[in-house]
């Protein structure tokens, strides 16, 4: 369960367009989340993407460091979301966008990712 496989990654122009046009969003401190419930079930019940602004972090090394930290925090704590999703027949697609100007340490990012996952579960339970 503590993996982040390729089938769990959100990809494809069509998926992103649908997410940004029809999806809902919320923000928890430095993380903004766009999410949508998709009726067609895929290989994975949850698909996620992570984005860091090139405008805020010019160096790819910095962007990749932040993305790695967010991915790791998600990988460790995704069971918060998966325990809820197992009971529901739909699929959830979402993107996490990092919007701070500083590089936060892993523990701070992990706290925000946990809060984000809990809020997403709350939003999903209200939406279904």
Buried (B, 14 or more C-beta within 10 A) or exposed (E): EEEEEEEBEBEEEEBBEBBEEEBEBBEBEBBBBBBBBBEEEEEBBBBBBBBBEEEBBEEEEEBEBBBEBBBBBBBEBBEBBBEBBEEEEBBBBBBBBBBBEEBBEBEBBBBBBBEBBBBBBEBBEEEE
